[in-house]
Amino acid sequence: MLSPLAKRSLSRAQWLALVPVALVFGPLLPGLFWALAPVLDGVVWRDLWLDAQWPQALRATLVSSVLGSALALGLAMLLATWHYPGALWRTLQRRLPLLLALPHAAFAVGLFFLLAPSGWLARLIAQLLQWSSPPDWITVQDPYGLSLALALALKESWFLLWVLAALLGEQPVRRQMVVARTLGYSRAQAWRLILWPQLLPRLGWPLAAVLAYGLSVVDMAIILGPNTPPTLAVLVWRWLTDPDAALQARGSAASLVLLALLLLAAALAHGLWHGRQRRRPDPDGLRQVTAARPWFKLPMPLFLTGYAVLAVLLLWSLAETWFFPALWPDSLSWASWRTADWAPFRTTLWLAAAVSLLCLPAALVWLEWGPQRYNAVLYLPLIVPAMPLVAAQYAALLKLQLDGTALGLVWSHLLWVLPYMVLTLVGAYRAFDARLLVSARVLGCTRLQACLRVKWPLLVRPILATFAVGFAVSVAQYLPTLFAGAGRFVTVTTEAVALSAGGNRRVLAVQALLQIALPVAAFALAAWLPHGLARHRKGLR
C-alpha cells in the first residue's frame, strides 16, 4: 500500500502530466462556444439550407469521402487477404514509411500532374492514339469529386495498411492463421471466418479518422476539385474567412453538419456490422480448395503511383519547355530551383521542429505519469472533422489577440501533432519490459531517473520515429496554418495549395518536392540516429 506521501507525489506527477495537455486542449472549450454560438439562431440554418451551392457541395463531399474511405478499406483488405503472410507483404511493410511520408497536398499535386489534361496519363494515351492536343474528356467537370475520392483512396489505404501491419504483427493473429491453414482452410476462408471478424472492429477508429479527414479535407479538394461548387469543407473554409458575420455564422453551422455526417456514418456502420454479425451463420466446417493467388500484384500499382508522383514532380521542377504530347521535357534545367522562394521552407522547418520538440516531452510525460484512461479524449482531434476545431482555435486566438503570431501558430499545430505522437508511441511504451524499470528503482533511482537512464534510452528508436511522425504531421497542416497564421506565415503546404490555383507548374513542383523532402529527411534521421547512438551498445541497434 502506498504511503500518503507516495500518493501525494503520484498525484502531483499526474497533475504535471496533465498541464501540457490542458494548455493544448483547454482553450478549445471557450473557443467552441465563441465559434458556434451564432448557430443557435434559426435564421443561420435557413440561410444554409437555401444556399444554392449547398446541395451540390454536400453531394460532392459525401461521394468523395465515403467512396474514398470505402475504396481505401477495400484496397487494404485485398492486400492483406492476398499477400499476408508472405514475402510481398514484408516488402510492402518496408516501403510503407516512404509512402506515408508523402504529404497529402504534395501527393495531390503529383496526382494532378498525372491526371490533368496535359498530364502524363494523357500524354501516354496520346502516343498510342496520335493525339496532337489534350483530350476534351479529361477537362469535363468532376461534380462528384471522383478525382478527390481516388486520391483519398490511394493515400489513406497506406495509412490503413500501416494500422493493419501493426495488428497483424501480434502473435495471436499469426498463430490463428497458421492453425486455420493447418486445419485445411483456404487463405480466403481463414480471413473471412477468423481474422476479419476480429480485425474489422479494431479498424473502427482508424477508419473513422480516415472518414473524418475525407469530410473536412481542404488542401486536396482545392487542388483536385470539384470547383463549382466545391466540396462542403472548402465552402466552410470560404465562409469562415469571409468578413461578413452572416457568412461566418453559416460556415460554423456547416462545420457542425460535417460533424453530424461523421456521427451518422459511424452509427450506420456500427449498426450494419452488428446486424451482419447477428445474422452470420455458424461455420459449416467445409474446406474450400485453396485458390491460387492472383497473378495481378495489387501492391505494384500502389507503389508505382507513389513513385510516379515523385517522378513527375521532379521532372516538372527541372523542365524548361514541355509541350503536349511529349512524354519527356524538351530540356532540363536547375533554373526553377535556383530562383525558388525558400522562405516557406524555412518557416515550415522551424515550425515543425518547434512543435515536435514541444510535443515529444509532453507525450513521454503523459504516457509515463498521465491517466491513460483519458487517451480516447486525446485522440478526438484525429477522429473529428477538423473544421469545428479549427474554427474554435481561431476564435480563441482572436479573443487572446494571438492570431497572426508565432506563438498562436505553434499552439494551433499542437492539437493535431500531440495525439499523433501519443498514438505512435503508446504501443512501444506498453510493450516495454517493466521489470527493467523495477530493477532501476530497486537500485535507488527515482522514477524520473529510471526513465532518463534506462527506459527512454532503450526506447530511443520508437521515440525518434515518433518525433519524425510529429514533424511530418506539422508539415502537412494546412487549415491551422491559414487560420492561426492570418496570412503572415507561409509554409510549403500553403504555398503549394496557393500555386495550384493557376501558378507556374515548375514553381509548384519545387514547393511540393520541398514539402516531401522535410518529412523524408525527418524519417531518414530517425532511422540513422539510433545506429550512431548505439555504436557501443549492441542491444540498442
C-alpha positions, 0 to 999 in steps of 0.5 A, spaced: 500 500 500 502 506 498 504 511 503 500 518 503 506 521 501 507 516 495 500 518 493 501 525 494 507 525 489 503 520 484 498 525 484 502 531 483 506 527 477 499 526 474 497 533 475 504 535 471 502 530 466 496 533 465 498 541 464 501 540 457 495 537 455 490 542 458 494 548 455 493 544 448 486 542 449 483 547 454 482 553 450 478 549 445 472 549 450 471 557 450 473 557 443 467 552 441 462 556 444 465 563 441 465 559 434 458 556 434 454 560 438 451 564 432 448 557 430 443 557 435 439 562 431 434 559 426 435 564 421 443 561 420 440 554 418 435 557 413 440 561 410 444 554 409 439 550 407 437 555 401 444 556 399 444 554 392 451 551 392 449 547 398 446 541 395 451 540 390 457 541 395 454 536 400 453 531 394 460 532 392 463 531 399 459 525 401 461 521 394 468 523 395 469 521 402 465 515 403 467 512 396 474 514 398 474 511 405 470 505 402 475 504 396 481 505 401 478 499 406 477 495 400 484 496 397 487 494 404 483 488 405 485 485 398 492 486 400 492 483 406 487 477 404 492 476 398 499 477 400 499 476 408 503 472 410 508 472 405 514 475 402 510 481 398 507 483 404 514 484 408 516 488 402 510 492 402 511 493 410 518 496 408 516 501 403 510 503 407 514 509 411 516 512 404 509 512 402 506 515 408 511 520 408 508 523 402 504 529 404 497 529 402 497 536 398 504 534 395 501 527 393 495 531 390 499 535 386 503 529 383 496 526 382 494 532 378 500 532 374 498 525 372 491 526 371 490 533 368 489 534 361 496 535 359 498 530 364 502 524 363 496 519 363 494 523 357 500 524 354 501 516 354 494 515 351 496 520 346 502 516 343 498 510 342 492 514 339 496 520 335 493 525 339 496 532 337 492 536 343 489 534 350 483 530 350 476 534 351 474 528 356 479 529 361 477 537 362 469 535 363 467 537 370 468 532 376 461 534 380 462 528 384 469 529 386 471 522 383 478 525 382 478 527 390 475 520 392 481 516 388 486 520 391 483 519 398 483 512 396 490 511 394 493 515 400 489 513 406 489 505 404 497 506 406 495 509 412 490 503 413 495 498 411 500 501 416 494 500 422 493 493 419 501 491 419 501 493 426 495 488 428 497 483 424 504 483 427 501 480 434 502 473 435 495 471 436 493 473 429 499 469 426 498 463 430 490 463 428 492 463 421 497 458 421 492 453 425 486 455 420 491 453 414 493 447 418 486 445 419 485 445 411 482 452 410 483 456 404 487 463 405 480 466 403 476 462 408 481 463 414 480 471 413 473 471 412 471 466 418 477 468 423 481 474 422 476 479 419 471 478 424 476 480 429 480 485 425 474 489 422 472 492 429 479 494 431 479 498 424 473 502 427 477 508 429 482 508 424 477 508 419 473 513 422 479 518 422 480 516 415 472 518 414 473 524 418 479 527 414 475 525 407 469 530 410 473 536 412 479 535 407 481 542 404 488 542 401 486 536 396 479 538 394 482 545 392 487 542 388 483 536 385 476 539 385 470 539 384 470 547 383 463 549 382 461 548 387 466 545 391 466 540 396 462 542 403 469 543 407 472 548 402 465 552 402 466 552 410 473 554 409 470 560 404 465 562 409 469 562 415 474 567 412 469 571 409 468 578 413 461 578 413 458 575 420 452 572 416 457 568 412 461 566 418 455 564 422 453 559 416 460 556 415 460 554 423 453 551 422 456 547 416 462 545 420 457 542 425 453 538 419 460 535 417 460 533 424 453 530 424 455 526 417 461 523 421 456 521 427 451 518 422 456 514 418 459 511 424 452 509 427 450 506 420 456 502 420 456 500 427 449 498 426 450 494 419 456 490 422 452 488 428 446 486 424 451 482 419 454 479 425 447 477 428 445 474 422 452 470 420 451 463 420 455 458 424 461 455 420 459 449 416 466 446 417 467 445 409 474 446 406 474 450 400 480 448 395 485 453 396 485 458 390 491 460 387 493 467 388 492 472 383 497 473 378 495 481 378 500 484 384 495 489 387 501 492 391 505 494 384 500 499 382 500 502 389 507 503 389 508 505 382 503 511 383 507 513 389 513 513 385 510 516 379 508 522 383 515 523 385 517 522 378 513 527 375 514 532 380 521 532 379 521 532 372 516 538 372 521 542 377 527 541 372 523 542 365 524 548 361 519 547 355 514 541 355 509 541 350 503 536 349 504 530 347 511 529 349 512 524 354 519 527 356 521 535 357 524 538 351 530 540 356 532 540 363 534 545 367 536 547 375 533 554 373 526 553 377 530 551 383 535 556 383 530 562 383 525 558 388 522 562 394 525 558 400 522 562 405 516 557 406 521 552 407 524 555 412 518 557 416 515 550 415 522 547 418 522 551 424 515 550 425 515 543 425 521 542 429 518 547 434 512 543 435 515 536 435 520 538 440 514 541 444 510 535 443 515 529 444 516 531 452 509 532 453 507 525 450 513 521 454 510 525 460 503 523 459 504 516 457 509 515 463 505 519 469 498 521 465 491 517 466 491 513 460 484 512 461 483 519 458 487 517 451 480 516 447 479 524 449 486 525 446 485 522 440 478 526 438 482 531 434 484 525 429 477 522 429 473 529 428 472 533 422 477 538 423 473 544 421 469 545 428 476 545 431 479 549 427 474 554 427 474 554 435 482 555 435 481 561 431 476 564 435 480 563 441 486 566 438 482 572 436 479 573 443 487 572 446 489 577 440 494 571 438 492 570 431 497 572 426 503 570 431 508 565 432 506 563 438 498 562 436 501 558 430 505 553 434 499 552 439 494 551 433 499 545 430 499 542 437 492 539 437 493 535 431 501 533 432 500 531 440 495 525 439 499 523 433 505 522 437 501 519 443 498 514 438 505 512 435 508 511 441 503 508 446 504 501 443 512 501 444 511 504 451 506 498 453 510 493 450 516 495 454 519 490 459 517 493 466 521 489 470 527 493 467 524 499 470 523 495 477 530 493 477 532 501 476 528 503 482 530 497 486 537 500 485 535 507 488 533 511 482 527 515 482 522 514 477 524 520 473 531 517 473 529 510 471 526 513 465 532 518 463 537 512 464 534 506 462 527 506 459 527 512 454 534 510 452 532 503 450 526 506 447 530 511 443 528 508 436 520 508 437 521 515 440 525 518 434 520 515 429 515 518 433 518 525 433 519 524 425 511 522 425 510 529 429 514 533 424 511 530 418 504 531 421 506 539 422 508 539 415 502 537 412 497 542 416 494 546 412 487 549 415 491 551 422 496 554 418 491 559 414 487 560 420 492 561 426 497 564 421 492 570 418 496 570 412 503 572 415 506 565 415 507 561 409 509 554 409 510 549 403 503 546 404 500 553 403 504 555 398 503 549 394 495 549 395 496 557 393 500 555 386 495 550 384 490 555 383 493 557 376 501 558 378 507 556 374 507 548 374 515 548 375 514 553 381 509 548 384 513 542 383 519 545 387 514 547 393 511 540 393 518 536 392 520 541 398 514 539 402 516 531 401 523 532 402 522 535 410 518 529 412 523 524 408 529 527 411 525 527 418 524 519 417 531 518 414 534 521 421 530 517 425 532 511 422 540 513 422 540 516 429 539 510 433 545 506 429 550 512 431 547 512 438 548 505 439 555 504 436 557 501 443 551 498 445 549 492 441 542 491 444 540 498 442 541 497 434 
